[in-house]
Amino acid sequence: MARRLTRQTLGPKFTEGHRRVWAAAERDGLTPQDVGARLGLAKGSETKFLYGERGASRHVAKAANEEFGVPDWCWDVAPKRPFVPPAARAA
């Protein structure tokens, strides 16, 4: 069962890469756990990654490129478009 997302803030490492992974997840109807499985993230670390508490390792960046088409350069720049976490949109 998917957990309800309640976090309304982004972490200090949130990048364009994170934003693009979120966009792909929302487009495809994926949960954070689905994203974590596709990117090879450790169980329980999915939300820390998605909200930008953690950056992307080379392994995760490569998986994001293969799974969601996120270019490597996206992990080195701030988001190009505004991003509001799902729980903040619902508030």
Stockholm file with secondary structure:
# STOCKHOLM 1.0

chainA/1-91         MARRLTRQTLGPKFTEGHRRVWAAAERDGLTPQDVGARLGLAKGSETKFLYGERGASRHVAKAANEEFGVPDWCWDVAPKRPFVPPAARAA
#=GR chainA/1-91 SS CCCCCCCCCCCTTCCHHHHHHHHHHHHHTCCHHHHHHHHTCCTTCHHHHHTTSSCCCHHHHHHHHHHHCCCGGGGGSCCSSCCCCHHHHHC
#=GC SS_cons        CCCCCCCCCCCTTCCHHHHHHHHHHHHHTCCHHHHHHHHTCCTTCHHHHHTTSSCCCHHHHHHHHHHHCCCGGGGGSCCSSCCCCHHHHHC
//
